[in-house]
Amino acid sequence: MGKISLKRAIELDVVDFAEHTSAHGIPRAYVSTGWRRYMWLLCFLSCLSCFVHQAYLIVNRFNRNDIIVGVEIKFEEIKFPAVTICNMNPYKNSAARELGAIRNALEAFEMAIDKSDGNAHSRKKRATNSKMISIDLMCKDERGMLMAHEFGHVECTCATFDDSDVADDDGQMFWNCHSRTEWSHKVCHVAEEHNQLKTCKCHEDVCIEDGTTRQMTWPLQMTRNGTKLCVSPEAGSPRYCAQAQKFEMTTCRNCDWFGKCEQSDGMEESEENSVCICHHGNCFKTRNVVKKRKRRTPEKRVHERLLSRYEGLLAVYSHCNCTKQQGCVSTSVPESELENSNKTCLCFYNKKNEQVWPCYKQVDWEERKCSRCNTLGDCVYTEKPKKKTISCLCATPIRMCVRIDPPQTNMTTLDDRLVKFWDIQPSTTMSPIVKKKEERDKAYGYSGVKDRIALRAKAMENIIFAVDALTEEQKWKISYNKSDFIMKCSFNGKECNVKHDFVEYLDPTYGACFTYGQKLGNITNERSGPAYGLRLEVFVNITEYLPTTEAAGVRLTVHATDEQPFPDTLGFSAPTGFVSSFGIKLKSMIRLPAPYGDCVKEGKTEDFIYTHKEYNTEGCQRSCIQKHLSQTCGCGDPRFPPYRESKNCPVDDPYKRGCIKKEMHVATRDSKKLGCSCKQPCNQDVYSVSYSASRWPAIAGDLSGCPLGMAAHHCLHYKREQGAMIEVYFEQLNYESLLESEAYGWSNLLSDFGGQLGLWMGVSVITIGEVSPTPVPLDRNPSQVACFFFEMFISVFSSKRVKRRPARKSFSSSLRCSTDYNLNKDGFNLDN
């Protein structure tokens, strides 16, 4: 036979495939003729279109990278989480007011509160601290016990609180009442550095400070040796030592030059009797310490008088233009001519209408003593000033006087005690004191705010800013400590060590907070329920609450041991007087990273401000905001740790605080501008919390934690006002595991793809093999296909079992599978 061209060979291959393929439809179309062939071709093309559409949907589903969440309840050993507890009041009121920045913020808040109440009398109200004090009353004997009674017949001394914050339904609370003769005065505190000691009234083991401070008289020296108090006439001389609590305060007489006296029977200090500390007849003379008020600088006194709401009329220095016809008239001068004595006169300044009139030369004014002055500062001129006691300054031409401060020392001049009008005149240079106060008030943000809730929220923010400027030592000094806050603790029904089991840290919003579980490592519950969880009895000490604190109680948050707690946003509040039960459940979440999910395995970067804690989304968001504030405003928000080497903004800078407020608004409204990318961690333990409460204590009887000698019913009320019980426990000793997995993978793709091929086209793996080209040896025709191997395989193994089927009539079939092809450069040669 002649040569077969390549085109003819390909045609023969197609014909052979159409005759014998295992795919549906194609053989039918080949063997049919006429319109039947076209019907089969149309059916084949329709099925092919459906397959292409389904294949497109399958590929799209695969590219979506869908996930499924598997939920499983596991009964395994559960690690107890970390529990952080804070006092709702961040700092002790008495200690905080000793620091200038906090004191200024509190005073500004109290003044804003007074201004917000238009119906109340204007007054400056300073918060006081409740202390346990002794008070002399009349008592009545009831069943062998003295009780305070207004119609009693026994003179007694009782214990109470100085501001009556803790009171029962009948009024103020009194306890530990005894006859006055049964109380003794003893030494209860020694301040060696000042050679001072504080005295107490004591009855048996109950001692109450009486507010008296005594000091050893010269030349007596006082030293401490452990718990002993030693007194010596002078340094280096023999000392007399005894336990400090053994010294009693009694009257004495016949004191020698060295301050050693004889004990007397007198009851009060007099010219004959002095007050001594005595022990077994050895008495040493003391004297009462009178607290001296700190001397105010002239600038502070002037500033106080300007802000005073009682003095409406002041004598001020002013620049004047004096003529014979008009006299002296107050005028403004350029800054370069300030305090020029040739143009300075004295004037009356009316603060109500800001009028400066009348004015006279300095020689026409005289400092005198006046008989009486009204609340506006206007004084009555008197002809006999030596017998009067009120310092005043009078304009002799009109005999009009105004009250002034008396001289503090002989070195105090009149200039130091008078206001200079150019310090308060708006058109001239503002004094540094007034300017600083105005800037501070602007930074506080109280102007124009009348709502008390908004004022309190702003005041709490100002306290955070003010405390941030303090040193760590100062912050801990004004905060609560563990022993004062946590009274009792148990875990798994066993007592825990408050000192060693709790880790303390400073939170910007709540001050000192204490975390249980970080030091102990992997701790587990033996059983579920409140009795086997963490139980705490806390004492909040509401007598030391700041005026900015709105509620009494504690703030609690449950979190993983390696995470930073956020009690301000992720915490729960527990009130005083209740058992607050927090039942917790654990959810262990394992997420898939990209391309299936949007989690991160290691999200912590150099910008993460909580450097010693693990990554979480809340910390990431705060880090991003703090970074933005530091780069935009030049300082950060004190509610967050500082960003890298930058510092937080000061409390009294209105411009930087305004920038913080503006940028925080931008961060919350349009966070995309910040470029923050805070994704969920791939592995995370989430604790869900349920809360319930019941009244606590239930009945009177437990006197632990109450002042010594307090009656049972008073102790019950005292605990309900000052204390709380906290319970944190697992509701069940199992946890919910949420595991993300791939919803549609390669196996699903191949399975669905093959199913669609078989459904619409009748195509299988064998069909694919029929059309897949295979490597061709050099001595074989390139048009050779895989059917050669399939049919040879079938022929070899079927020849042993079945008869060979008759040869096909088709030329293409016999040509394709029964003939050898030889490849040469001239084409194809057919050999028999």
VOLOGU-228707 format. One line per 3 residues: number of its first residue (from 1); their letters; for each residue z, x, y negated of C-alpha. Coordinates in steps of 0.02 Angstrom, whole numbers, plus 50000, padded with zeros to 5 digits. Layout:
<nufis>
NUM) a) Z X Y  ...
</nufis>
This chain:
<nufis>
1) mgk) 50000 50000 50000  49977 50052 49820  50101 50105 49693
4) isl) 50230 49983 49619  50265 50000 49435  50439 50002 49361
7) kra) 50410 49834 49279  50359 49759 49445  50511 49833 49528
10) iel) 50625 49753 49398  50538 49586 49422  50565 49600 49608
13) dvv) 50750 49637 49579  50770 49483 49470  50681 49374 49597
16) dfa) 50787 49442 49737  50946 49409 49636  50890 49232 49596
19) eht) 50855 49196 49779  51013 49266 49856  51150 49274 49722
22) sah) 51318 49193 49761  51325 49118 49585  51294 48931 49573
25) gip) 51141 48854 49493  51027 49006 49484  50956 48993 49663
28) ray) 50930 48805 49636  50831 48836 49479  50726 48968 49566
31) vst) 50677 48867 49718  50648 48706 49620  50484 48665 49536
34) gwr) 50431 48557 49391  50560 48459 49293  50693 48496 49425
37) rym) 50688 48679 49379  50714 48635 49195  50860 48520 49238
40) wll) 50944 48657 49337  50914 48783 49198  50988 48661 49070
43) cfl) 51140 48634 49180  51160 48821 49203  51149 48855 49015
46) scl) 51274 48715 48977  51400 48789 49099  51369 48960 49025
49) scf) 51408 48892 48850  51569 48812 48910  51620 48973 48993
52) vhq) 51587 49073 48833  51693 48950 48732  51837 48958 48856
55) ayl) 51825 49147 48864  51838 49153 48673  51997 49047 48678
58) ivn) 52072 49156 48815  52040 49316 48719  52114 49240 48560
61) rfn) 52270 49190 48654  52286 49365 48723  52268 49441 48550
64) rnd) 52406 49329 48478  52534 49429 48577  52642 49276 48608
67) iiv) 52817 49296 48675  52935 49187 48774  53124 49187 48758
70) gve) 53221 49183 48919  53396 49111 48908  53521 49160 49041
73) ikf) 53708 49133 49056  53789 49291 49122  53963 49307 49195
76) eei) 54003 49487 49159  54142 49585 49075  54132 49554 48887
79) kfp) 54182 49681 48757  54298 49608 48625  54220 49620 48451
82) avt) 54292 49697 48295  54394 49579 48186  54414 49617 48001
85) icn) 54547 49526 47900  54578 49533 47712  54695 49451 47588
88) mnp) 54608 49324 47477  54694 49411 47332  54619 49585 47318
91) ykn) 54752 49675 47216  54936 49657 47173  54958 49583 47001
94) saa) 55104 49691 46947  55020 49854 46997  54848 49805 46932
97) rel) 54912 49765 46757  54975 49942 46739  54795 50005 46733
100) gai) 54706 49984 46567  54535 49926 46626  54604 49790 46739
103) rna) 54734 49738 46610  54599 49717 46477  54492 49613 46594
106) lea) 54638 49499 46640  54693 49477 46460  54516 49433 46407
109) fem) 54507 49306 46548  54673 49226 46499  54616 49214 46319
112) aid) 54452 49134 46374  54548 49008 46480  54656 48962 46330
115) ksd) 54502 48938 46221  54416 48831 46352  54555 48700 46344
118) gna) 54535 48616 46176  54681 48495 46202  54808 48627 46251
121) hsr) 54911 48725 46126  54841 48897 46094  54952 49024 46174
124) kkr) 54939 49192 46258  55001 49171 46434  55037 49323 46540
127) atn) 55055 49305 46726  55226 49354 46791  55282 49416 46961
130) skm) 55405 49322 47066  55557 49422 47115  55711 49377 47209
133) isi) 55854 49376 47085  56035 49325 47080  56095 49182 46972
136) dlm) 56268 49117 46930  56290 48931 46967  56416 48799 47010
139) ckd) 56427 48763 47195  56499 48632 47309  56579 48664 47477
142) erg) 56482 48572 47613  56549 48599 47790  56613 48772 47751
145) mlm) 56453 48828 47662  56430 48838 47474  56277 48744 47410
148) ahe) 56214 48742 47231  56265 48579 47149  56267 48526 46968
151) fgh) 56435 48440 46991  56512 48580 47095  56683 48653 47060
154) vec) 56663 48829 47131  56589 48971 47028  56461 49055 47139
157) tca) 56313 49172 47140  56153 49124 47233  55986 49202 47272
160) tfd) 55826 49125 47203  55654 49171 47134  55636 49212 46952
163) dsd) 55487 49097 46919  55523 48960 47046  55351 48971 47124
166) vad) 55429 48931 47291  55523 48769 47274  55566 48621 47382
169) ddg) 55556 48437 47341  55724 48439 47252  55675 48577 47130
172) qmf) 55715 48761 47130  55768 48843 47292  55940 48926 47305
175) wnc) 56014 49010 47457  56146 49135 47511  56274 49061 47392
178) hsr) 56447 49140 47389  56593 49148 47271  56565 49269 47127
181) tew) 56715 49372 47178  56637 49405 47348  56487 49495 47272
184) shk) 56496 49679 47233  56385 49794 47130  56307 49938 47224
187) vch) 56172 50068 47203  56010 50009 47282  55877 50128 47215
190) vae) 55883 50306 47147  55751 50382 47032  55797 50565 47040
193) ehn) 55660 50625 46922  55733 50520 46781  55916 50539 46832
196) qlk) 55922 50349 46845  55979 50221 46972  55958 50034 46990
199) tck) 56100 49921 47038  56110 49771 47153  56228 49628 47188
202) che) 56276 49637 47370  56365 49522 47492  56387 49601 47663
205) dvc) 56209 49657 47710  56119 49553 47578  56076 49648 47417
208) ied) 55979 49581 47268  55923 49682 47119  56008 49625 46959
211) gtt) 55881 49709 46844  56004 49837 46776  55959 50021 46762
214) rqm) 56097 50150 46738  56088 50334 46697  56214 50472 46726
217) twp) 56296 50526 46563  56280 50704 46504  56317 50831 46578
220) lqm) 56317 50746 46748  56169 50787 46860  56108 50677 47003
223) trn) 56010 50736 47155  55959 50661 47321  55982 50741 47490
226) gtk) 55896 50626 47614  55989 50461 47606  56136 50541 47516
229) lcv) 56167 50539 47329  56248 50694 47256  56330 50706 47083
232) spe) 56382 50868 46998  56448 50904 46822  56307 51026 46791
235) ags) 56174 51122 46883  56247 51248 47006  56422 51172 47008
238) pry) 56502 51094 47164  56428 50925 47208  56505 50765 47273
241) caq) 56390 50682 47402  56396 50516 47493  56275 50386 47559
244) aqk) 56187 50307 47410  56224 50130 47471  56409 50172 47481
247) fem) 56426 50198 47294  56490 50044 47202  56471 49999 47019
250) ttc) 56644 49970 46946  56733 49989 46781  56825 50151 46745
253) rnc) 56928 50234 46608  57003 50400 46553  56838 50493 46572
256) dwf) 56845 50680 46545  56718 50794 46463  56619 50812 46626
259) gkc) 56602 50624 46652  56728 50607 46791  56837 50451 46770
262) eqs) 56976 50347 46845  56939 50179 46922  57009 50031 46825
265) dgm) 57035 49847 46857  56936 49787 46708  56793 49667 46737
268) ees) 56675 49711 46594  56618 49863 46498  56715 49887 46336
271) een) 56778 50022 46220  56918 50060 46343  56822 50032 46504
274) svc) 56658 50114 46553  56545 50079 46701  56546 50209 46839
277) ich) 56479 50235 47013  56628 50258 47128  56657 50310 47307
280) hgn) 56833 50324 47378  56910 50344 47206  56783 50472 47143
283) cfk) 56703 50393 46990  56565 50459 46879  56520 50385 46711
286) trn) 56352 50302 46682  56268 50220 46536  56147 50076 46523
289) vvk) 55964 50121 46501  55875 50023 46366  55689 50020 46391
292) krk) 55599 50076 46236  55438 49996 46188  55293 50112 46177
295) rrt) 55249 50154 46000  55085 50079 45950  54965 50187 45855
298) pek) 54916 50129 45681  54743 50085 45743  54813 49975 45880
301) rvh) 54933 49888 45762  54792 49852 45640  54684 49788 45781
304) erl) 54824 49675 45843  54850 49602 45671  54666 49564 45654
307) lsr) 54669 49470 45820  54834 49384 45787  54816 49197 45772
310) yeg) 54981 49175 45679  54954 49290 45530  54827 49207 45417
313) lla) 54860 49312 45262  54851 49502 45261  54863 49640 45133
316) vys) 54707 49748 45148  54630 49899 45067  54462 49859 44989
319) hcn) 54333 49940 44877  54345 49860 44706  54260 49855 44539
322) ctk) 54398 49844 44408  54369 49794 44226  54485 49741 44085
325) qqg) 54403 49571 44068  54388 49517 44252  54518 49629 44333
328) cvs) 54482 49696 44507  54349 49617 44616  54316 49667 44797
331) tsv) 54143 49740 44824  54039 49827 44956  53993 50010 44939
334) pes) 53877 50126 45036  53944 50211 45191  53943 50381 45105
337) ele) 54073 50320 44979  54197 50246 45102  54382 50281 45071
340) nsn) 54352 50345 44895  54524 50329 44817  54454 50305 44642
343) ktc) 54375 50139 44694  54507 50077 44818  54627 49934 44778
346) lcf) 54740 49815 44872  54691 49634 44902  54749 49477 44990
349) ynk) 54636 49436 45138  54630 49256 45201  54573 49263 45382
352) kne) 54533 49078 45388  54398 49078 45253  54374 49269 45250
355) qvw) 54407 49271 45063  54468 49434 44984  54560 49381 44826
358) pcy) 54655 49419 44718  54643 49609 44705  54749 49732 44605
361) kqv) 54760 49917 44583  54873 50009 44702  55000 50045 44564
364) dwe) 55025 49857 44542  55088 49836 44720  55264 49869 44780
367) erk) 55340 49878 44954  55499 49774 44957  55616 49676 45070
370) csr) 55592 49488 45072  55710 49349 45119  55594 49246 45228
373) cnt) 55410 49231 45278  55313 49088 45353  55200 49098 45505
376) lgd) 55046 49131 45399  55120 49292 45331  55161 49228 45157
379) cvy) 55334 49288 45100  55455 49233 44965  55476 49357 44822
382) tek) 55660 49400 44791  55751 49490 44652  55876 49573 44771
385) pkk) 55770 49662 44899  55908 49778 44962  56001 49637 45047
388) kti) 55848 49570 45137  55777 49632 45302  55593 49581 45312
391) scl) 55467 49714 45259  55339 49646 45138  55212 49705 45010
394) cat) 55210 49617 44842  55085 49607 44700  55203 49622 44551
397) pir) 55087 49542 44421  55092 49375 44514  55249 49403 44620
400) mcv) 55155 49358 44779  55209 49444 44941  55139 49464 45115
403) rid) 55227 49524 45271  55189 49700 45338  55250 49804 45483
406) ppq) 55408 49905 45451  55389 50095 45462  55409 50161 45638
409) tnm) 55471 50331 45582  55499 50425 45421  55324 50497 45440
412) ttl) 55241 50325 45442  55151 50292 45277  55092 50130 45200
415) ddr) 54911 50176 45240  54951 50174 45426  55019 49997 45417
418) lvk) 54883 49910 45318  54712 49846 45369  54560 49922 45288
421) fwd) 54434 49789 45242  54285 49902 45276  54342 49905 45459
424) iqp) 54311 49719 45474  54178 49686 45343  54013 49644 45431
427) stt) 53904 49721 45297  53982 49893 45315  54013 50016 45455
430) msp) 54115 49936 45595  54270 50027 45651  54262 50106 45824
433) ivk) 54405 49997 45888  54328 49833 45834  54156 49888 45892
436) kke) 54221 49939 46063  54311 49774 46084  54158 49674 46035
439) erd) 54052 49770 46160  54184 49745 46295  54194 49558 46260
442) kay) 54005 49547 46267  54005 49638 46433  54138 49520 46503
445) gys) 54019 49374 46474  54149 49243 46427  54065 49193 46264
448) gvk) 54002 49014 46268  54074 48978 46441  54193 48829 46444
451) dri) 54199 48784 46627  54353 48858 46710  54270 48882 46878
454) alr) 54131 48982 46797  54258 49081 46696  54356 49124 46852
457) aka) 54199 49180 46944  54152 49290 46797  54328 49361 46791
460) men) 54322 49407 46975  54160 49500 46943  54240 49593 46796
463) iif) 54386 49644 46907  54263 49719 47033  54178 49818 46895
466) avd) 54345 49877 46824  54415 49932 46992  54257 50029 47035
469) alt) 54295 50154 46897  54465 50196 46974  54499 50339 47093
472) eeq) 54528 50307 47278  54713 50343 47255  54727 50215 47116
475) kwk) 54633 50085 47217  54751 50103 47365  54901 50100 47249
478) isy) 54860 49925 47185  54805 49860 47357  54906 49788 47500
481) nks) 54957 49898 47646  54958 49856 47830  55145 49843 47853
484) dfi) 55165 49721 47708  55015 49613 47754  55016 49605 47946
487) mkc) 55189 49556 48006  55156 49527 48192  55012 49562 48311
490) sfn) 54971 49533 48494  54817 49552 48605  54800 49493 48785
493) gke) 54976 49427 48769  55044 49602 48733  55112 49670 48570
496) cnv) 54992 49784 48477  55030 49929 48361  54988 49878 48183
499) khd) 54996 50056 48118  54876 50133 48245  54766 49989 48304
502) fve) 54699 49937 48134  54575 50035 48029  54588 50006 47842
505) yld) 54449 50014 47714  54420 49955 47536  54306 49807 47509
508) pty) 54241 49783 47331  54279 49597 47332  54439 49583 47435
511) gac) 54520 49752 47412  54609 49824 47563  54542 49753 47728
514) fty) 54599 49794 47904  54487 49801 48058  54551 49781 48236
517) gqk) 54451 49853 48381  54363 50005 48307  54493 50131 48362
520) lgn) 54521 50056 48534  54343 50071 48600  54294 49952 48740
523) itn) 54432 49823 48748  54410 49665 48851  54498 49499 48873
526) ers) 54589 49461 49034  54566 49275 49008  54492 49154 48884
529) gpa) 54594 49050 48763  54707 49082 48612  54851 49158 48710
532) ygl) 54744 49303 48771  54649 49340 48613  54702 49425 48452
535) rle) 54849 49338 48367  54911 49390 48195  55049 49331 48081
538) vfv) 55011 49382 47902  55108 49375 47739  54996 49351 47587
541) nit) 55132 49365 47452  55065 49236 47329  55193 49294 47201
544) eyl) 55081 49446 47173  54918 49348 47157  54802 49384 47013
547) ptt) 54762 49239 46896  54580 49254 46949  54618 49214 47132
550) eaa) 54579 49032 47168  54649 49005 47344  54792 49071 47448
553) gvr) 54753 49134 47621  54654 49266 47715  54471 49307 47739
556) ltv) 54411 49347 47915  54248 49407 47990  54197 49443 48170
559) hat) 54067 49577 48198  54011 49716 48315  54121 49871 48315
562) deq) 53984 49984 48247  53928 49867 48107  53988 49856 47928
565) pfp) 54088 49695 47897  54037 49584 47752  54184 49466 47721
568) dtl) 54112 49406 47554  53956 49329 47632  53984 49321 47821
571) gfs) 54170 49283 47825  54283 49132 47854  54434 49078 47751
574) apt) 54601 49034 47830  54734 48948 47722  54920 48981 47719
577) gfv) 55036 48865 47813  54916 48839 47959  54871 48913 48127
580) ssf) 54687 48952 48104  54599 48966 48272  54430 49052 48281
583) gik) 54342 49026 48448  54198 49148 48473  54046 49152 48585
586) lks) 53933 49301 48615  53744 49298 48610  53659 49458 48668
589) mir) 53483 49467 48597  53346 49587 48655  53188 49574 48551
592) lpa) 53016 49649 48578  52945 49771 48450  52767 49767 48381
595) pyg) 52639 49705 48423  52736 49563 48506  52883 49548 48386
598) dcv) 52943 49607 48217  53100 49705 48260  53146 49888 48237
601) keg) 53233 50001 48360  53294 50125 48227  53294 50039 48058
604) kte) 53420 50155 47974  53342 50267 47843  53404 50387 47708
607) dfi) 53412 50241 47586  53539 50146 47693  53699 50147 47588
610) yth) 53818 50113 47733  53794 50287 47802  53924 50282 47941
613) key) 53875 50112 48010  53733 50048 48117  53582 49960 48045
616) nte) 53584 49772 48012  53483 49658 47900  53623 49620 47775
619) gcq) 53656 49804 47748  53469 49837 47731  53449 49703 47597
622) rsc) 53597 49768 47498  53531 49945 47511  53362 49890 47447
625) iqk) 53438 49797 47299  53555 49941 47256  53409 50063 47260
628) hls) 53310 49952 47142  53457 49934 47022  53493 50120 47020
631) qtc) 53312 50164 46984  53288 50027 46854  53455 50021 46761
634) gcg) 53516 50198 46792  53672 50135 46884  53714 50022 47029
637) dpr) 53810 49863 47062  53995 49897 47104  53990 49761 47236
640) fpp) 53889 49883 47342  53917 50068 47383  53826 50188 47266
643) yre) 53647 50233 47307  53638 50418 47353  53700 50522 47204
646) skn) 53695 50383 47074  53849 50297 47001  53891 50115 46976
649) cpv) 53887 50031 46806  54046 50026 46698  54136 49865 46657
652) ddp) 54125 49879 46467  53941 49923 46443  53852 49761 46394
655) ykr) 53677 49835 46403  53689 49904 46579  53777 49748 46640
658) gci) 53640 49644 46561  53513 49749 46654  53607 49722 46817
661) kke) 53609 49534 46789  53424 49528 46748  53369 49635 46895
664) mhv) 53480 49542 47017  53393 49383 46964  53225 49466 46997
667) atr) 53284 49529 47166  53339 49356 47223  53190 49259 47153
670) dsk) 53049 49379 47193  53106 49502 47326  52927 49553 47367
673) klg) 52921 49656 47207  53059 49766 47275  52956 49815 47426
676) csc) 53099 49781 47546  53061 49776 47731  53219 49722 47821
679) kqp) 53176 49678 48000  53290 49619 48138  53358 49753 48257
682) cnq) 53284 49749 48432  53456 49748 48515  53591 49643 48432
685) dvy) 53753 49557 48477  53782 49397 48378  53951 49308 48376
688) svs) 53955 49122 48340  54123 49059 48275  54203 48887 48284
691) ysa) 54356 48846 48179  54506 48732 48201  54677 48725 48119
694) srw) 54850 48649 48141  55008 48649 48036  55119 48802 48049
697) pai) 55265 48830 48073  55299 48668 48166  55487 48662 48145
700) agd) 55623 48759 48055  55720 48886 48153  55627 49051 48156
703) lsg) 55701 49152 48012  55599 49309 48044  55497 49361 47894
706) cpl) 55607 49267 47771  55729 49346 47647  55897 49383 47727
709) gma) 56018 49239 47709  55887 49103 47674  55923 48933 47750
712) ahh) 55812 48872 47893  55728 48730 47798  55696 48845 47650
715) clh) 55623 48975 47768  55505 48844 47839  55439 48805 47666
718) ykr) 55434 48990 47621  55323 49031 47772  55206 48886 47738
721) eqg) 55181 48947 47561  55171 49133 47597  55111 49156 47777
724) ami) 54977 49110 47901  54943 49127 48087  54771 49188 48144
727) evy) 54699 49172 48320  54534 49250 48374  54482 49224 48555
730) feq) 54336 49198 48674  54310 49016 48718  54232 49067 48885
733) lny) 54218 49232 48976  54029 49223 48988  53892 49255 48865
736) esl) 53718 49195 48827  53579 49322 48851  53418 49294 48754
739) les) 53279 49407 48817  53106 49410 48739  52961 49448 48857
742) eay) 52771 49452 48849  52703 49276 48865  52520 49319 48902
745) gws) 52478 49490 48971  52334 49576 49059  52368 49492 49225
748) nll) 52361 49321 49141  52201 49368 49050  52110 49425 49209
751) sdf) 52171 49275 49307  52114 49148 49177  51950 49240 49147
754) ggq) 51910 49240 49332  51959 49058 49347  51842 49008 49208
757) lgl) 51700 49110 49286  51726 49025 49452  51744 48852 49373
760) wmg) 51590 48853 49264  51477 48984 49344  51535 49000 49523
763) vsv) 51552 49186 49493  51669 49293 49600  51701 49478 49623
766) iti) 51557 49484 49749  51441 49410 49618  51493 49543 49495
769) gev) 51456 49674 49627  51282 49603 49648  51236 49640 49468
772) spt) 51338 49797 49436  51235 49957 49437  51295 50101 49546
775) pvp) 51259 50287 49539  51085 50321 49611  51045 50481 49708
778) ldr) 50900 50582 49645  50793 50535 49795  50819 50348 49766
781) nps) 50735 50222 49653  50831 50189 49487  50806 50004 49513
784) qva) 50914 50009 49668  51068 49898 49649  51232 49866 49736
787) cff) 51160 49738 49857  51094 49883 49958  51271 49936 50001
790) fem) 51331 49759 50031  51188 49712 50146  51199 49879 50239
793) fis) 51384 49850 50263  51351 49674 50327  51207 49733 50438
796) vfs) 51309 49872 50519  51457 49763 50563  51365 49601 50601
799) skr) 51242 49683 50722  51380 49706 50849  51437 49526 50848
802) vkr) 51294 49411 50803  51108 49406 50823  51002 49473 50684
805) rpa) 50937 49329 50583  50749 49311 50567  50665 49414 50437
808) rks) 50647 49328 50270  50476 49267 50223  50500 49323 50048
811) fss) 50400 49474 50000  50530 49529 49879  50668 49521 50007
814) slr) 50577 49619 50140  50518 49739 50010  50692 49765 49936
817) cst) 50796 49782 50093  50676 49847 50230  50571 49977 50140
820) dyn) 50608 50154 50084  50562 50209 49912  50520 50386 49865
823) lnk) 50524 50442 49688  50390 50558 49624  50313 50598 49459
826) dgf) 50161 50486 49489  50259 50325 49523  50311 50235 49682
829) nld) 50230 50268 49853  50248 50139 49991  50266 50214 50166
832) n) 50274 50112 50328
</nufis>
